[in-house]
Amino acid sequence: MATAELRIPLRGALCRLLLTVAVFSFACEACEKVTFNIPSKLEADKIVGRVNLKDCLRSADLIQSRDPDFRVLDDGSVYTASTVVLSDEKRSFTIWLSDTKTQTQKEIKVLLEHEKKVLRKRDTKEPVLRRSKRRWAPIPCSMQENSLGPFPLFLQQVQSDAAQNYTIFYSISGRGVDQEPLNLFFIEKDTGNLYCTRAVDREEYDVFDLIAYASTADGYSADLPLPLPIRVEDENDNHPIFTEAIYNFEVPESSRVGTTVGVVCATDRDEPDTMHTRLKYSILEQSPGSPGIFAVHPSTGVITVAAPYLDRETVDKYSLVMKVQDMDGQFFGLMSTSTCMITVKDSNDNAPTFKQNTYEASVEENAYNVEILRIPIEDKDLINTANWRANFTILKGNENGHFKISTDKETNEGVLCVVKPLNYEENHQVTLEIGVSNEALFTRDVALRMAAMNRALVTVHVRDQDEGPECSPATQYVQIKENSAVGSKVNGYKAYDPETRSSNGLRYKKLHDPKGWITIDEILGSIATSKVLDREAMTPRNDLYNITVLAIDQDGRSCTGTLAVNVEDVNDNPPEILQSYITVCKPKMKYADISAVDPDDPVHGAPFYFSLANPSPETNRIWTLTKVNDTAARLSYQKNAEFQEYSVPITVKDRGGQSRTKTLRVNLCDCTHPSQCPAAPRSAGVVLGKWAILAILLGIALLFSVLLTLVCGIVGAKKKRGFPEDLAQQNLIISNTEAPGDDKVCSGNGFMTQTVNNSGQGFCGTMGSGVKNGGQETIEMVKGGHQTLESCRGAGHLHTLDSCRGGHVDVDNCRYTYSEWHSFTQPRLGEKLHLCKQNEDHVPSQDYVLTYSYEGRGSPAGSVGCCSEKQEEDGLDFLNNLGAKFTTLAETCMKR
C-alpha cells in the first residue's frame, strides 16, 4: 500500500485546501476493490483518491459512479460531488466501466474508511527524518480588497502530512504578520486555519508574501517552511483623474480637418490591464456650442479639428469640457472631467483691400522729398502682426523713379512721396497703379481665391512753376585740336528756358577753366581758344578738359553745366630716349638695352626706329643697334672694344616721322656688375653749371686760407726756441704713394719732418703721424688716437702700413684728421689730375686716378702737400719745378 497527497482547494472566500489521504492498493485484482482512508467529513469538490482504470478496462469509454455523492474523472480521480459525512466507520460505492463498442462492462468496488491518526510525541532519541520532497504545498489564495467581512475572515487551511504521525503546531511570518501592517493575518496553531483581521486596500498592498511553518511541540520542523502568497484582488474603487485641471492648446485658423490640436491624458490607480483601468475619453460640452468643431479619440485622448469652420475673426477661443470614464466607458464605470481651452491663432486668410478704387493728388514741379497722399486700407487679420501689416507697391507709372510709397507702421496707411522732381513741361499729370499685400504670405485657400493683387489708381497732377534756365544735358562735349591757333572758335555750351524751350535771352559765364585756355561768348555760349592747347600738359593726359559754365536768364535765375573739351592729339612731340649713361661690364654683358617714350597719343607713337646718328668710323666699327620691340633697341659692342667711356649718338623716330638724337655716355668697364665700376669723369669739354663753378671757387679759397694759416704759423714759430733741429728739414708732405717716401718724424706740434730720398729737401705734413724710416715707405692717415705707426726698416723696399704695426703715437697732436683732409683735397686733386691727363706731352698713368681711400704702392711722381715751415728760404726752391699748374700754390708758399 502506497501513500498519496490530498489537496483540498477553497474557492471565493474559502481557499482550496488539499487534504492528503492514504490510498491503499491491495494485491487483489484491480477491478475488484479499492480502499480510501478519508476524514469523517469532506467538503464538495474535494479529492478522495485515484483508481487505476486501465488495469481494469483499458478500452472503457463510459465511466459512472453509482453513488451520486461522488464523481469520477477520466484519469480515475474520485471527487466529492457534495459534502460527505461518514456516520460510521465505513462507506462504499461502485464505479462502472463500460466499453460501448464491445458491450463490455466491469465494476470497481470503492471502500471508504475513517483515517486513523495516532497522536503522540516524538521521542527525542528518535532520529530526525529528512525528506527530499516537501509533503505540503497549499495553492495560492486571494482575498478581495475592501472586504466587508465578517472578520476575522477565514482564508484557507494549512496542513502538513507529518500531522499523521506527530502533534503539529502551525505558525506564519511576513508582511501583515510581524511586519507592517502588523496583525493583519493570523493562523490557528492547532488547525492551521488562516484568517484576515480587517479590510485591505489593493492600491496600498497588492500581495502579501507569507511564510508558513509546521513544527512539533519540542520545536522539530517536520517540513520545510512553506511560501504562502496571498494576492489582494482589485475592486473598481478609484476614479480616473486627468493629469491637468485645465488644458491650454493653440490651433491656426487655417487648419484642415484632422489637424491635431492637443492630447489629454488621465490616470487610474486600479489594477492595470483590467476593465477597471480601461479608459474612454469624450467631449461633454463645447463653448461656443455649434457647430461641433473638435473631436477626441476615445482611447488616446488626441483632440483634432473635426470641421472646416475655424475662423479667428468669428470665434477666437473655444472651451471644451472633457470626460474620462473607466470600464471602457460603460455606464457603471467611474468618471471625471477636465476643461480644455483652445485658442485659435491668426492666419493670413484676409487680404488687405483699398477703401476706394481711385485717388487724386497734386504736386508742384521741381519739388521732391514731399508727401503727397495717404492711402488707407482694411484688413480683418490680427492688428500689428505680419498678417495685418501692409506692403504697398507701385505697379505702373513710376518708370522714371519720381515716386516712392511706404507704409506707416502705426496706421497701416500707404504714404506716397515724390523723390525726384517732376517737370510740368514734360508731363502735366502722372497716373500710378498701386498694389497692396501683407508682410506674411497668404494661406493656400486665400491665395487660390485671390488670383490678382488688390489695386487702386492714383492720379498725380503736376502744377506749373516759373523756373530758371535748364542746363540739359548737364555735360556737353566739344572737340579741339591741340596747337590750334589762338582765337579758334567752336560751338560751346547751350542751355534753354523750359517754358519757351529756347535759348533766347540767356547769358553765359565761365565759372572754372583749369588752365585758362578758353574764352566763352556771353550771348551765344560759343567758345574760343585764348592760348595754344597742349594735350601733353593735361593731367591725366587722356582725360577730358572740363570747363564749368553758368547760364543766366533775364530774371537772374541760373543753372550750371559742364563743357567737356576733348583735346585732339597732334604729333608734336618726338620720342625721347630714357637713358643718358650706361655701364656695360665686359665681357659679362654683351649688350645694353635702351628704350624710348613718346608723350603723344599712341597713334603717333610706337613703333620707334632706332639708328646711330652720323656715327664716326670708330663708333660705327665698335657699336651696332638692333631692334628689341616697338619701344626698345639693343646696343652691342665688338669684342675688340677697349675699356673706356664712349659717346654714342642715337636717333629715335616715331611712326609720324618725329625724331630726336641723343648722345649716350657708355662706360665699357672691366667688371662683373655695373655697381662695381665707378663713373668715369667727364671730359674737359663738358660745361660746368654755375653751382659747380661756385663750389670749385669756394674750395680753392678754402685751400688757400689753410695754406696761409700754416705759413703764418711757421713764421711765428721761427721766433720761438725749443723746436727740434730736424724741423729745418720740413717740406711738403707726400700725399700719395706714387714715389718712394722719406724718413718722417712727427713733432709734438703735429708737424711731420721728412727727407725725400735723402735729398735734403723736406716736406711737412699735418694729416697724421709717421715713424722715421731710412728707406722707401708709405704713409697712412689716421683718424682717432688708437692706431700707431712703427718704423719700417729695410732700405730699398716698399712697405705698407699693414706690415708695420706697433708703438703709440698720439694723433690728437696733429692739426687735421684724415677724413677732413680727404674730403677737401680729393675733388680738387682729381680735377688737376684730369687736366694733366689731357696734356698730350704727358703719358697717362693709372697713378693719377688712385683714390685717397687706398694708398697704393709708390710711383715716381711726388705728391703735393702743404707748405712747410722752412727756416731757410732756399728750402722752397723745388716749388719752381712743379710746373705751370702749381704756380699759384708755389707763390703762396714762398710768400713771406
C-alpha angles and dihedrals in degrees: 000000000000132000123239136187122251118206120188114193125203121209131206110352090358117063121220113269120205113214119192118220128183114245112204120200118199125214090243126097114304091230095057110061143347125187125206126189110216138165120265091258131037127183122224119283092023120139116245100183144289132270127202103243096174094062090054102041117350095185095051113137097172123057121181137171117220090207112071091207089070135052130194125213127212092260092056097259113149118211134178113252091197139359110305124201120186106216093182132027098268139038131172141190137174131244116209121211118194134183104201094193097055095027089234122153133185134170136212122209113221119198120196119202136177111262112244113228120190111199112204140144120257114250109240089222091055110105117250112251115216115200121207090208124057110236099200129059118149113198117252115273134200139208132207118251117240090019115182095215140178089236135246085049118204112232108172145317123254117205135172124212087226086076087080090070106024142034102259128200121199130214138167138204139183139078110345092030114051094355130060122323086043123209094008091129134030135174129214108247098219104033102033092231110158119213138185117218103201146003120290131211111223092205086063100036118014098173138013117209104205127178120215124207130198118196141154125248092267092053099262110152106224092187138020116267110280121224107227113187117191114196121204110224115224125248123194094250100132127080118222110252128206115236090232132031092215125023120202120202136167129211130179114246091232092060117133127229110286096030111144114244100179145303129259120201136193135187132212124200094208122104112301123243092025133106087258090069101032100114131198125196128209142161112250098182140003123201120229084037113214139084105025103244101173139046134190129214107241096222106031101034093229111156115211139177108267103180135034093237102101108133119160091197088061102036121003099180137035131193121208127191106213124202130198123189132180127218084064091291097304115157093251093052122109117254145187136185141222137184124246119197114200119192117200109222120216121257127186094259096132119070120216113252134196116244090225135014100231135038135181132209139165136211137178118250116259091025117125140170090036130129113237106170145015118208118200123205138188126232125169095200123105111299120248094016131112087256090060104035113095132225115205123203133187101227099179140008100041099089091129094049098241095136139052129187125200137171125255102226093208102047099022089230125145112244114206116201137177109233100169124045117258124221117224092199091058100042130004095196140009127210117210129192111213125197129191134201138156129265089240122061119258119254116258095258093050092046090055092048093048107057092166134035118257107260142188135188122235120193114202116197116206115216118214122243132191100246137177130253119305122227101209125193092027092216122043126183134222132170128222129175116237117247089031114157117269109267096031108153131213136165112285137192122325125200126174142205108250092213096053096024089223139102096230115130096018123127126205131214132183111237102176133013111168097207101016093244097136139059122194130215108239095214105033100029092227119140136223132192115256094182137022107276116233115195092193091060092062120099114240091025098214096045128100123266104238123205122186113223129193119208116200129188127208093270092055096254113139147183132201128228140171125241108203111203116201105207104210114219123244123193094251100133126071119216117266129215111235099209125072103169126032130184116206118191110215127240097002093059115051096185147355127231121226127192137194138204134205121206091205125095114288089252087067096038135061144051092072126197115219123198141158109262112230091322120202117239090256093051092045090050096050106032133054132179126216130177119255101174139322094296105028140059134191121237111205131182134211120254093244093058113128126234106264143096117285131196109220117185112210129185121206123192131189127218092268094057098256109140141177133191124217130180112226121206105222116190108202100199138178100239144106096232130024090236089066093059115078117221112265116242118257120256124260090258091067112111113229122221123243093256092051092051091048091051092051092050092049090050093052091048090051091050092051091048090053092048091047090052091052093049092049090049092052093049090050091049093056089071092056127080128220098064114133118252093243090067087082087069094057117122140144112329119237103250098191137024099250091122137021113284131223136232113298132196122184112216127215089262092056097256117136120224114204140168117210110221089328090291094134093240112120135203126198124213134197102184104082146331130285136189120232114257134178095215142041116308146154129245124227120206110227128204116194128014104273104081122079138193124226124198113262111215129201120086118230095026130106116233134183129210091250090073095043112066123146144088125046125261119183105232092186086083090063115093101227135027124234095250092053092049093043094051091049102045104032100075093041097047088046091058091046092050091048090054089049090053091056091060107104093208091058118081110230114245133186087231091079094063098047112127123230091234089073119040101201130186119316124269132202092254119084127227128236119242133166127300114276127226095254116184091198122059096215089062089080097056092107089071090074090064098055095090137239094301092066099040094110091048092050093049091051093050094048095047113109 
